């Protein structure tokens, strides 16, 4: 039986500690918002799995439906939806993102 896009997304967000659905790839972001989140994650020195929503209209719409969130990029940590660029940027600026990553055991306390 073929996997639905929702099943694919659910498996994807649970398969890695950090997953980013974005426009483009972490090596070549195709929009400023995706690039900003990649930059934050790179600054934190964490590895993450990226999925380019521009490669599939089904994935692009599917991720919006999955999180009930209308915009891309979308960041997931340990299967939990964190948010888009503005939320990630605010969490990083306040230190909340770093604390969350420590709490989840992804990065060690400095």
Buried (B, 14 or more C-beta within 10 A) or exposed (E): EEEEBEEBBBEBBEEBBBBBBBBBBBEEBEBEBBBBBBBBBEEBEBEBBBBBBBEBEEBBEBBBEBBEBEEBBBBBBBEEBBBBBEBBBEBBEEEEBBEBBEEEEBBEEE
